[in-house]
């Protein structure tokens, strides 16, 4: 065990598809675990979500880095035997089927826990394993609608909007990783396994916990917390500005030439400024529109005011600070015309292109070697390939 690979020696069997479950398993791989991705012969459905690049899309490439893949017909008896052999020596098992499906396939927790009593079994679903909506299929946009996020995310047109960043898949994967990591730590003293019900509804609710509480208790209307703060139009773009304390408000007024506001007793203190938020924002906006964003950013930053220019993803990735911080690794992958910018997960060494941890497997790429490791001889492997129980990689 080491800080770089604390999960070295841990085996993970990943039957999940999409993003939430696979990204959790990918993080386990980055921390040293051996992760075997078990896919259907046609591959994880995330491989077809978006624009395919070789055997991947953006939705399948990043969540599966560092894994090995075997493609198995899970409905066949021989396929069952392969998964059973994998699970027998596994520490963690992930599945992402709708509740009940994995039991019908024969890989539910009761049976696998008998096969391996110490197994940490993770189920990832949309709405969880119980309740009237347990059987409803749900991807990220459905949970954005269900949990209140879209209603809260209205534009100036009054229309609720979805954010395209699949926040619920990503947050759920992080909560799942947290739960599994804590369980692996606890297993040092308690060898028993357990079943985790981790779902997108939980991820969505916890991600919004503060805003959810405010909206439920104080009402849905978004109220400013500080003033004059917000997103302001500049001569060439947009700038986010946050003004909290009196001294910050005074500095802002000095830089904008708003001396009459600086010395007005009506604007002393946060509550006083909030009471006149619309007026203050209008006066500040009238000045900020006269000069470019970068000029205001440099001026406000030097004065210690919280602010930043609104950037798109290209600008963010190519920003000098982003580059200097080492946040992004540029990774090559078969099928990609050019390297992809991949954020390095916090707390671990940067990803290095061409290494196993920075490479995502093709469907069934490691099938033969995994079968050999499980004790199948060449004749048995050839038979499993011939009858379609196992499918090797597509090129």
N, C-alpha and C positions, 0 to 999 in steps of 0.2 A: 504494500500500500504506500502511496505517496501523495503529495499535494497535487501533482500533475495527473495522476491516474488513481484516485482513491477507490474506484470501482473495478480495478484490475482483478480478474478472477471471477467476476460476476457474469453470469450468463442470462441474457434476456431473449425471450422468444416473442417476437412482435407480429401478431396477426392483424393489427389495426391498419386501417387505410385512411386516406384523406390527409389531414394536417395535424389535428389535435393529438391523437395517439402517436403517430409516427414522429412528430417533433419531440415529444417527451422521450421516446426511445432513442432518438438521435442525440439528445443531451446526455443520456446515460452512456452512449457510445463515446461521446467527447470526453467524458470523465473516466474512460478506461474500460467500460463494460464491453463484453462480446455480445453484439446484437445480431441475431439472425432474423431476417425479415421473411416471413412465410406468406407468399402471395398466391392468388389463384393463377391458373395458366395464362389468363389474359392480362395479368398484372394488376397492381393497385389502381383503382379508378382515378386516383389523383394524377396518374401518368397521362390521362386524356383531358384533364381539366385546364383549359387555356390553350396556348399554342404549343404543340409538341415540338421538342428539339431533340431529335434522336429518340431515345426511349424515355424521355423525361419532359415535364413542363416545370415551370417555376414552382408549382404546388407540390411536385414530387421530388425535385432535385434536392432542395435544402433540407426538408424534413427527414431525408434518408441517408444523409452523409455518414460515413463511418460504419455502415452495416454491410452484411453479406445477405444475398437473396437466394431463396429456393422457391420455385414455383410448384405447388402441390395441388392435386385434385382432392380437396378436403371432404368430398362426398364419397370417396372410395375407401374401401377397407384398408388397402395398402397405404393410402394417404393418412388415414387415422394412425396407423402404426408408426409412420414417420414422425408425426407430431408428438405422439406419446413418448417416443425415444428422446425427442428434443426436450420435452417438458420434464422428463424423469430427473434430469440433472440441472434443470433451470432454477434460477433464483427469482426471476420476474417473468410474468406472462401478461401480454397486453392484447385485448380484443376490442374492436370498435363496431360490432354489429348492433342492430337494433335489439332491444331486450327480448330474450327468448330464442333468437336465431342461433346463437352460439350453443345453447343447450340442445337444440334440434340437430346441430352438426356433431354433437357429442363431445364438445370441449367446454362445457359449463364448469363452474367452480367446484360443485360438489364432487364430480368425478375426478377432476384433475387434482384436487386437494387430497383425495385418497391415494392417487398415484404419487404425489409429492406433497407431504404434509407441511413442508416449510415454504411452499410457493406463495409469493406475493402476486396476487391476481388483480389486474387492473382492467375494469370495464369502462370504456369511454363511449358515451352516447349523447343524444341531443337533450332529452328531458329526464334522464335517470332511469333506474331500474324499477321504480314503483310510481304509482299515481295514474290518473286517467289518461295522461298524454304520453305514457311511456312508449307506446308503439308508434308514435308519430315520427316520421322522418324529419330531420332538421339539420340544415347546414347553417353557417354563420348568419346569413341575412334573416333567417327565420327567428333566430334568437335576438337579433337586433330589434326585430319587430315586437316579439313577445315580452321582452324585459323592460320596455319603455325607452330604450335608447333612441329609436327613430323619432318618436314623438318629441323627445327632448332635443333632438338635433334638427331643428327647423331652420331653413334658410330665411332670408329676407322676404322670399316669396310666400312664406307661411307653410310651405310644403315640407313634411318630414323627409329626411334624407338618410340613406344608408352610407356608411363609410366603407370604402373598398379595401381597407387594410386587414380584413378578417380578424378583428380584435378578439372575438370570442373564441375562435380556434386557438389563437396564440396564447391568450390568457389561460384557457383551460389546460393547454399543454404545460404551462409553467406551474399551475397548481397541481397538476398530476405529478410532475417531476418532484415538486416539493413533498408531496405525500409519500411517494416511493422512496425518496432519499431519506426521509425521517424514519420510514419503516426499516430500511436497510441498516440504519444506525441502531434502532431498537432491537434488531435481530441478533445483535451481539450478545444480549442477555436473555432473549426470548426467541427460541427457534421456531415458534409456531408461525404459520402463514396467515394470511387474511385476505379478504376480498374488498377492494376499493371500488366504490361507485362514484366515478368522476364524470361530470357531464357539462355540456356547454351552458346550460342554464346556470349552474353554479359559477362557472367562470365569468359569465356575463354579469351576474348579480354582484359578485365580489369585486370585479373591476369597477363597477359603478357604485360601490357601497356608500361613499360619502355623498355623491350627488343624489342617489336614491333616497337616503335618509332626509336630506334637505328638502327634496321635492315632496316627499310624503308628509313631512311635518309642516313645512312652510309654504307649500304650493309649488306648482310646476313652473310658474313664471320665473324666468332667469333674471335675477337681480344682480346688479353690479356689487362687488365686494369692496372695491376701491375705486376712487375717481380722482382725476380723469384718467382712466385706464381703458385699454382696448386696442382694437386693430384700426389703424389710421391710414388713410390714403395719402400718399406722398406724390411728389411731382412725377415719379417714374415707377411707382409700385405701392407696396404696403409695408407697414411697420407695426410691430406689437410693442406696446408701452405699458409698464406697470408702475403706478405711483401709489405708495403706501403711506409713508410718514410725512409729517409737515415739512421737514427739511428737504425731502425729495420734491414736494410740490413747490417749495420756494425756489429750488434750483431750476426746475422746469420753467417757472414763470420768468426767471432771470434770463434764461437762454432764449425764450420765445418773445421777450419784450412785453410781457403781460404784467407790468408792475402793479396795475390797479387791482388785479386778482390776488397777487402776492400779499398785499397789505390789507385786503378786505377781511374783517373779522368773521364774516359769514362763512369763510372757507377754512377755518381753523379746526383741525381734527377730522378723522375719517368720516364720522357720522355726518358732520356738517357738510363735507364735500359730497357725500353720497346724496344728501338732500337736494343738492343742486347739480347732480351728475350730468343731466342733459345739457344744461347751460355751459358747464365747464368743458365738456367734450366738444361741443360746437365751437367754442372759442379756440381750443387747442387745435382742432381739425383745420380751422381756417388758416392757421399758420403753417402746420405741417405740410399742407398741400403745395406750398410754395417752393420746396427744395427737395432734392433727391433723397431717397432712403439712406444711402450710404453716408451722406453728410450728417443726417440726423443721428444715425447709429454711432458714428465716430464721436460726435459731440456728446451724446447722452452717455455713452460708455465711459468716456473720460471723466464725466461728472459722477459716475457711480450709479446711474439710473438703470433699472432693469429694462432692457429693450432688445429687439432683434428684428432684422429684415426678414420678411416672409420669403422662403426659398422653395424651389421645387426640388425633386429628388436628385436631379443632375447637379444642381448647385450645391446641395448638401454633401453629396458623395465627393465632389471635386473641391470642396472648401479646404483651404490650407490647414485649418484647425483639425478637421476630420482626418486629413492625411497625416498630420503630425501626431495625432493621438493613436494611430494604428487601429482605429475602429474597423476599417474595411480591409478584407483580404480579397484579392482578385483571383478567382479560381477558374481553372480550365476543366471542362468536362466533355467527354465524348458526345458529339451531336450539337454542341454549342459553337456558334461561329466565332465568338469572342469571349474573353473571360467575363465572369459575372462578379459584381460587387456583392460580397456576402459579409454582413456584420459579424464580427467575432463575438461569441457568447461571453458575457462577463465572467471573470474569475478563472479562465483557462488560457493556455497559450494560444497565440494567433494561429489560424488555420493556414496550412501551407499547401499550395496547389500541387496536385499530383500525388499527395500522400493519401493513405487509406481513409483517414478521418475527414479529408476534404473531398472525397470521391463518393458519389452515390451509385449504387449498383444497378445494373440492368436487370430486367425481370429474369429470375432464375439463373443469374450469372454464376453463382457458386454452388449450384445444385449438386454437381458430381462430388466436389470435395466435401461438402457437408454430409452427404450420404456415406462417404467413405469414413468420415470421422465417427459416424453413428454405428459403424461396424458392418455396413453392407459391403459385400465383395463385388468385384467387377461384373460377374454374371447377374447378380441381383440388381445392380444398378442398371445394366443394360435392359433387364426385364421391366423395371419401373419406367424407364424411358420409352420402351417399345409400346407398353400398354397405356401410355398417357398419364400415368399417376404423377410423374414428374416431368416438367417441361424445362428444357434448357433455354438460355438467353436467346432473344431475338436480336439480330444485327441489321 
